[in-house]
Amino acid sequence: MFHATGFRIADVPDTLTGNCGDNPGIACRLAWDLSHSNSATQVVKVYLAGPLSQGGRIAFVLVLALFMRAIFHRVINKLTERAATTTLAVTPNGRAHRAAAVADVQMAGTERREQRARALGSILRSAVSVIVFGIAALTILGILGFNLAPLLASTAVLGVALGFGAQNLVRDYLAGLLMLVEDHYGVGDTINAGVATGTVEAMSLLTTRLRDVNGVVWHIRNGTIDSVGNESQGWSRAVIDYPVPYGEDLAKIRALMEQAANSLYRERGWKKLILEKPEVWGAQELSGKEVTMRLVAKTTPMRQWEVARELRARVKAALDAAGVQPAGPDTIVVSAPPAVTPAVAGGATSAVDPQPEPAAVAVATAATAEDLETPAEDLLAATDFPPDDGAPLNGR
């Protein structure tokens, strides 16, 4: 062992082990063998062999970290690609679908799996990189002579402080990760997040951005979403409630609705959108004036509104052609009061003919009293009452 003050080296034994120690390095041994000088050997050991040894160890740690990172990334890529390209059978409710419809649904499911697999792969690769390079950084600090015990202790304290101080942030990240893993929704889906309903434009581990039907962009933290409804995952359903008069034959109405729906189902342009034959479920609601019949059709995701609009038009045309009257609104008739016979002097009743009844009667129709567009006062004012000749009533 030697002692150095500035550039002056203390006396050391004139031997290899005295200059280089019990386990001499290659550089120190080479310097001793070539020079047999204590000073040259000590200079090589202190200023060359030591830094080179540390540099070599640090380089080895970095190369090993890069190698391990590449291996883990390759494994993650293979797993995610296998998950993205796996084909799953699509037979909702155990029913047989047409080949084209099944292909469309499978294609949509494959796209969703590919997006989710790529997102999960990116997150896993980032996590692996942070862990591998974190371990490499601690190892390099140990090689440079830093005491890691205080550093690790302060890191643990910092982690606890962040856990208590950033609970909402941690909850948002965990909720976002679970949503992504369990495939609650993805970009392009229409969801009901409670505070807003719209199409998902972007999502991260922290927030979800969606745009509603009015064009308003909503930024929602993932940790605040307690429950979410996905309106576009797998398949959708068009629901049509059509009111008919209470006295109509429901069997006839059902047959007409089925005929209209089947005509739409058989058209080539609509076969790609309707997955199954439409069904008439029957009477959905009853009232004293009408019966609401329900017709449903299973469609591809996000096409239920288009199919529903066309089904309503087809059903209306079929019922009109069969002479089925629509469920009529309430009818309100406003008429004038009865004619008054004027009196003559002396209390005798005049023989003049009574005034004729008003020729015009105001008739207003509305589904309910709240739906009247014209107030009752305006209806009375519009009625053609007989002119007032100024005669007193009942001789007064």
C-alpha positions as CSV (number, residue, x, y, z in Angstrom):
1,M,0.0,0.0,0.0
2,F,1.3,3.5,-0.7
3,H,0.6,7.0,0.4
4,A,0.8,10.1,-1.9
5,T,0.8,13.8,-1.1
6,G,0.6,16.0,-4.2
7,F,2.9,14.4,-6.7
8,R,5.4,13.1,-4.1
9,I,5.0,9.4,-3.6
10,A,6.0,7.8,-0.3
11,D,8.5,5.0,-0.1
12,V,7.2,1.6,-1.0
13,P,8.9,-1.8,-1.2
14,D,10.8,-2.5,-4.4
15,T,8.6,-5.5,-5.2
16,L,5.6,-6.2,-7.5
17,T,3.3,-6.8,-4.6
18,G,4.6,-3.8,-2.7
19,N,3.8,-1.5,-5.6
20,C,0.7,-3.2,-7.1
21,G,-0.8,-5.1,-4.2
22,D,-1.6,-8.8,-3.7
23,N,-3.7,-8.9,-6.9
24,P,-1.9,-6.7,-9.4
25,G,-3.7,-5.5,-12.4
26,I,-2.5,-5.9,-16.0
27,A,-1.4,-2.3,-16.4
28,C,0.5,-2.2,-13.1
29,R,2.2,-5.5,-13.7
30,L,3.2,-4.4,-17.2
31,A,4.6,-1.1,-15.9
32,W,6.6,-2.9,-13.2
33,D,7.9,-5.5,-15.6
34,L,9.1,-2.9,-18.1
35,S,10.5,-0.3,-15.7
36,H,11.1,-1.9,-12.3
37,S,10.6,1.7,-11.0
38,N,8.5,2.4,-8.0
39,S,7.5,5.9,-9.2
40,A,6.5,4.7,-12.7
41,T,4.5,1.8,-11.3
42,Q,2.7,4.0,-8.8
43,V,1.8,6.6,-11.4
44,V,0.4,3.9,-13.7
45,K,-1.5,2.4,-10.8
46,V,-3.0,5.7,-9.5
47,Y,-3.6,7.7,-12.6
48,L,-4.1,5.0,-15.3
49,A,-5.0,1.6,-14.0
50,G,-7.6,2.9,-11.5
51,P,-9.6,5.2,-13.9
52,L,-9.3,2.6,-16.7
53,S,-10.6,-0.1,-14.4
54,Q,-13.6,2.0,-13.3
55,G,-14.3,3.1,-16.9
56,G,-14.2,-0.5,-18.1
57,R,-16.6,-1.6,-15.3
58,I,-18.9,1.3,-16.1
59,A,-18.8,0.5,-19.8
60,F,-19.6,-3.2,-19.0
61,V,-22.6,-2.2,-16.9
62,L,-23.9,0.1,-19.7
63,V,-23.5,-2.6,-22.3
64,L,-25.1,-5.2,-20.1
65,A,-28.1,-2.8,-19.5
66,L,-28.5,-2.1,-23.2
67,F,-28.4,-5.9,-23.9
68,M,-31.0,-6.7,-21.3
69,R,-33.2,-3.9,-22.5
70,A,-33.1,-5.1,-26.0
71,I,-33.9,-8.7,-24.9
72,F,-36.9,-7.6,-22.9
73,H,-38.2,-5.3,-25.7
74,R,-37.9,-8.2,-28.2
75,V,-39.9,-10.4,-25.9
76,I,-42.6,-7.7,-25.3
77,N,-42.9,-7.1,-29.1
78,K,-43.4,-10.8,-29.8
79,L,-46.1,-11.1,-27.1
80,T,-47.9,-7.9,-28.3
81,E,-47.8,-9.0,-31.9
82,R,-49.2,-12.4,-31.1
83,A,-52.0,-10.8,-29.0
84,A,-52.8,-8.4,-31.9
85,T,-52.9,-11.0,-34.6
86,T,-54.9,-13.7,-32.7
87,T,-58.3,-14.3,-34.4
88,L,-61.2,-14.9,-32.1
89,A,-64.5,-16.4,-33.0
90,V,-67.4,-13.9,-33.0
91,T,-70.8,-15.5,-32.3
92,P,-72.7,-13.2,-30.1
93,N,-75.6,-14.9,-28.2
94,G,-74.6,-18.2,-29.8
95,R,-76.4,-17.4,-33.0
96,A,-75.1,-18.0,-36.5
97,H,-74.2,-14.9,-38.5
98,R,-73.6,-14.4,-42.1
99,A,-70.0,-14.7,-43.2
100,A,-69.7,-11.1,-44.3
101,A,-71.1,-9.8,-41.0
102,V,-68.8,-12.0,-39.0
103,A,-65.8,-10.8,-41.1
104,D,-66.7,-7.2,-40.5
105,V,-67.1,-7.7,-36.7
106,Q,-63.8,-9.7,-36.6
107,M,-62.0,-7.0,-38.5
108,A,-63.2,-4.4,-36.1
109,G,-62.2,-6.6,-33.1
110,T,-58.8,-7.2,-34.7
111,E,-58.2,-3.4,-35.0
112,R,-59.1,-2.9,-31.4
113,R,-56.8,-5.6,-30.3
114,E,-54.0,-4.2,-32.4
115,Q,-54.4,-0.7,-30.9
116,R,-54.6,-2.1,-27.4
117,A,-51.6,-4.4,-27.9
118,R,-49.5,-1.6,-29.3
119,A,-50.4,0.7,-26.4
120,L,-49.7,-1.9,-23.8
121,G,-46.4,-2.8,-25.5
122,S,-45.3,0.8,-25.4
123,I,-46.1,1.1,-21.7
124,L,-44.3,-2.2,-20.9
125,R,-41.2,-1.1,-22.9
126,S,-41.1,2.2,-21.1
127,A,-41.4,0.5,-17.8
128,V,-38.6,-2.0,-18.6
129,S,-36.3,0.8,-19.8
130,V,-36.8,2.8,-16.6
131,I,-36.2,-0.3,-14.4
132,V,-33.1,-1.5,-16.3
133,F,-31.4,1.9,-16.5
134,G,-32.3,2.7,-12.9
135,I,-30.5,-0.4,-11.7
136,A,-27.6,0.4,-14.0
137,A,-27.4,3.9,-12.6
138,L,-27.2,2.6,-9.0
139,T,-24.5,0.1,-10.0
140,I,-22.4,2.9,-11.6
141,L,-22.8,5.1,-8.5
142,G,-21.5,2.1,-6.4
143,I,-18.5,1.7,-8.7
144,L,-17.7,5.4,-8.4
145,G,-17.6,5.0,-4.6
146,F,-20.8,6.6,-3.6
147,N,-22.5,5.3,-0.5
148,L,-25.9,4.0,-1.7
149,A,-27.5,3.4,1.7
150,P,-28.5,7.1,2.3
151,L,-29.5,7.4,-1.3
152,L,-31.8,4.4,-1.1
153,A,-33.2,5.6,2.2
154,S,-34.0,9.0,0.9
155,T,-35.6,7.5,-2.2
156,A,-37.9,5.4,0.0
157,V,-38.9,8.5,2.0
158,L,-39.5,10.4,-1.2
159,G,-41.7,7.6,-2.5
160,V,-43.8,7.6,0.6
161,A,-44.2,11.4,0.5
162,L,-45.3,11.2,-3.2
163,G,-47.7,8.4,-2.4
164,F,-49.5,10.6,0.2
165,G,-49.2,13.9,-1.6
166,A,-50.1,12.7,-5.1
167,Q,-52.8,10.2,-4.4
168,N,-55.1,11.5,-7.1
169,L,-52.3,11.4,-9.7
170,V,-51.4,7.9,-8.7
171,R,-55.1,6.9,-8.9
172,D,-55.5,8.4,-12.3
173,Y,-52.5,6.5,-13.7
174,L,-53.6,3.2,-12.2
175,A,-57.2,3.7,-13.5
176,G,-55.9,4.5,-16.9
177,L,-53.7,1.4,-16.9
178,L,-56.5,-0.9,-15.9
179,M,-58.9,0.7,-18.5
180,L,-56.3,0.0,-21.1
181,V,-55.6,-3.6,-20.0
182,E,-59.2,-4.6,-19.6
183,D,-60.2,-2.8,-22.9
184,H,-63.0,-0.7,-21.4
185,Y,-62.9,1.7,-24.5
186,G,-60.5,2.9,-27.1
187,V,-60.0,5.8,-29.5
188,G,-63.1,6.1,-31.8
189,D,-65.6,4.6,-29.3
190,T,-68.7,6.4,-28.2
191,I,-68.9,6.3,-24.5
192,N,-71.0,7.6,-21.6
193,A,-68.6,8.7,-18.9
194,G,-71.2,10.1,-16.6
195,V,-70.3,13.8,-16.9
196,A,-70.3,13.7,-20.7
197,T,-71.2,11.4,-23.6
198,G,-69.3,11.5,-26.9
199,T,-66.6,10.0,-29.1
200,V,-63.2,9.3,-27.6
201,E,-60.5,11.3,-29.5
202,A,-57.5,10.5,-27.3
203,M,-56.7,8.7,-24.1
204,S,-53.6,8.4,-21.9
205,L,-52.9,6.9,-18.6
206,L,-53.9,10.2,-17.0
207,T,-56.9,11.6,-18.9
208,T,-59.5,10.8,-21.5
209,R,-60.5,13.3,-24.2
210,L,-63.8,13.0,-25.8
211,R,-66.1,15.2,-28.0
212,D,-69.8,15.3,-27.5
213,V,-72.5,15.7,-30.2
214,N,-72.4,19.5,-29.8
215,G,-68.7,19.6,-30.6
216,V,-67.6,20.3,-27.0
217,V,-64.3,18.7,-26.1
218,W,-64.2,17.1,-22.6
219,H,-61.0,16.3,-20.7
220,I,-61.8,13.7,-18.0
221,R,-59.4,12.4,-15.4
222,N,-59.4,8.6,-15.5
223,G,-59.5,8.3,-11.7
224,T,-62.9,10.2,-11.6
225,I,-64.6,7.7,-14.0
226,D,-66.5,5.4,-11.7
227,S,-68.5,3.7,-14.4
228,V,-68.5,4.0,-18.2
229,G,-70.9,2.8,-20.9
230,N,-69.4,1.9,-24.3
231,E,-72.0,2.3,-27.0
232,S,-69.8,1.1,-29.9
233,Q,-68.0,-2.1,-28.7
234,G,-68.9,-5.3,-30.5
235,W,-72.3,-4.5,-31.9
236,S,-75.2,-2.0,-31.4
237,R,-79.0,-2.2,-31.5
238,A,-81.5,0.0,-33.2
239,V,-84.7,0.3,-31.1
240,I,-87.9,1.7,-32.7
241,D,-91.0,2.4,-30.6
242,Y,-94.0,3.2,-32.9
243,P,-97.4,4.2,-31.4
244,V,-100.5,2.8,-33.0
245,P,-104.2,3.4,-32.1
246,Y,-105.5,1.4,-29.2
247,G,-108.3,-0.3,-31.2
248,E,-106.0,-1.7,-34.0
249,D,-105.4,-5.4,-34.4
250,L,-101.9,-6.0,-32.9
251,A,-101.4,-9.1,-34.9
252,K,-101.9,-7.2,-38.1
253,I,-99.6,-4.4,-36.9
254,R,-96.9,-6.9,-36.0
255,A,-97.2,-8.5,-39.5
256,L,-96.9,-5.2,-41.2
257,M,-93.9,-4.1,-39.1
258,E,-92.1,-7.4,-39.8
259,Q,-92.8,-7.1,-43.5
260,A,-91.3,-3.6,-43.6
261,A,-88.3,-4.6,-41.6
262,N,-87.6,-7.7,-43.7
263,S,-87.8,-5.7,-46.9
264,L,-85.0,-3.5,-45.5
265,Y,-83.0,-6.6,-44.3
266,R,-83.1,-8.2,-47.7
267,E,-81.6,-5.2,-49.5
268,R,-77.9,-5.6,-50.3
269,G,-76.9,-2.1,-49.1
270,W,-78.3,-2.7,-45.7
271,K,-77.1,-6.3,-45.2
272,K,-73.7,-5.0,-44.3
273,L,-75.1,-2.9,-41.5
274,I,-77.7,-5.3,-40.0
275,L,-76.2,-8.4,-38.4
276,E,-79.4,-10.3,-37.6
277,K,-83.0,-10.4,-38.9
278,P,-85.0,-7.6,-37.2
279,E,-87.5,-8.7,-34.6
280,V,-90.8,-7.2,-33.4
281,W,-90.9,-7.6,-29.7
282,G,-94.5,-6.5,-29.4
283,A,-96.4,-4.1,-27.2
284,Q,-94.0,-2.1,-25.1
285,E,-96.4,0.4,-23.5
286,L,-100.1,0.8,-23.1
287,S,-102.3,3.8,-22.6
288,G,-106.0,4.6,-23.0
289,K,-105.4,6.0,-26.5
290,E,-102.5,4.1,-28.0
291,V,-100.3,1.0,-27.9
292,T,-96.5,1.4,-28.4
293,M,-95.0,-1.4,-30.5
294,R,-91.3,-2.1,-30.3
295,L,-89.1,-3.2,-33.3
296,V,-85.3,-4.0,-32.8
297,A,-82.4,-4.7,-35.1
298,K,-78.8,-5.7,-34.3
299,T,-76.4,-3.6,-36.2
300,T,-72.7,-3.0,-36.6
301,P,-71.2,-0.6,-34.1
302,M,-72.3,3.0,-34.4
303,R,-74.7,2.4,-37.2
304,Q,-77.9,1.9,-35.1
305,W,-79.2,5.4,-35.6
306,E,-78.9,5.2,-39.4
307,V,-80.7,1.9,-39.4
308,A,-83.4,3.2,-37.0
309,R,-84.2,6.1,-39.2
310,E,-84.7,4.0,-42.2
311,L,-86.8,1.4,-40.3
312,R,-89.1,4.2,-39.0
313,A,-89.7,5.4,-42.6
314,R,-90.4,1.9,-43.8
315,V,-92.8,1.1,-41.0
316,K,-94.7,4.4,-41.5
317,A,-95.0,3.7,-45.2
318,A,-96.3,0.1,-44.6
319,L,-98.9,1.2,-42.1
320,D,-100.0,4.1,-44.3
321,A,-100.4,1.7,-47.2
322,A,-102.5,-0.6,-45.1
323,G,-104.8,2.2,-44.0
324,V,-103.7,2.2,-40.3
325,Q,-104.4,5.6,-38.9
326,P,-101.7,7.1,-36.6
327,A,-102.4,7.4,-32.9
328,G,-104.5,10.6,-32.9
329,P,-104.0,13.4,-30.5
330,D,-106.6,14.8,-28.2
331,T,-109.3,17.0,-29.9
332,I,-110.5,20.2,-28.2
333,V,-113.6,21.9,-29.6
334,V,-114.3,25.6,-28.5
335,S,-117.9,26.8,-29.5
336,A,-119.8,30.0,-28.8
337,P,-122.4,30.3,-26.0
338,P,-126.2,29.9,-27.1
339,A,-128.0,32.9,-28.7
340,V,-129.8,35.3,-26.5
341,T,-133.4,36.6,-27.3
342,P,-133.7,40.4,-26.8
343,A,-136.7,41.8,-24.8
344,V,-139.0,44.8,-25.7
345,A,-140.6,47.5,-23.6
346,G,-143.2,46.5,-21.1
347,G,-141.5,43.2,-20.4
348,A,-143.1,41.4,-23.5
349,T,-140.9,39.0,-25.3
350,S,-140.1,40.0,-28.8
351,A,-141.2,37.8,-31.7
352,V,-138.0,38.5,-33.5
353,D,-136.3,35.3,-34.6
354,P,-133.3,34.4,-32.4
355,Q,-129.8,35.1,-33.7
356,P,-128.3,32.2,-35.7
357,E,-125.6,30.0,-34.2
358,P,-122.0,31.0,-35.1
359,A,-121.0,29.5,-38.4
360,A,-117.3,29.1,-37.5
361,V,-116.1,26.7,-34.8
362,A,-112.5,26.8,-33.7
363,V,-111.0,23.3,-33.4
364,A,-107.6,22.8,-32.0
365,T,-105.8,19.4,-31.9
366,A,-102.9,18.6,-29.7
367,A,-101.4,15.5,-28.1
368,T,-101.7,17.1,-24.6
369,A,-102.9,20.3,-23.2
370,E,-99.3,21.5,-22.8
371,D,-98.7,21.1,-26.6
372,L,-101.3,23.7,-27.6
373,E,-99.6,26.3,-29.6
374,T,-102.6,28.8,-29.5
375,P,-103.9,30.0,-26.1
376,A,-107.6,29.6,-25.2
377,E,-108.0,33.3,-25.2
378,D,-106.8,33.6,-28.8
379,L,-109.2,30.8,-29.8
380,L,-112.1,32.5,-28.3
381,A,-111.1,35.8,-30.0
382,A,-110.9,34.1,-33.4
383,T,-114.5,32.7,-33.1
384,D,-117.2,34.4,-35.2
385,F,-119.7,35.5,-32.6
386,P,-122.9,37.5,-33.6
387,P,-122.5,41.3,-33.5
388,D,-123.6,43.2,-30.4
389,D,-126.5,45.5,-31.2
390,G,-126.5,47.2,-27.8
391,A,-129.8,45.7,-26.6
392,P,-130.0,45.0,-22.9
393,L,-130.2,41.4,-21.8
394,N,-133.4,40.1,-20.2
395,G,-135.0,43.6,-20.3
396,R,-132.5,45.1,-18.0
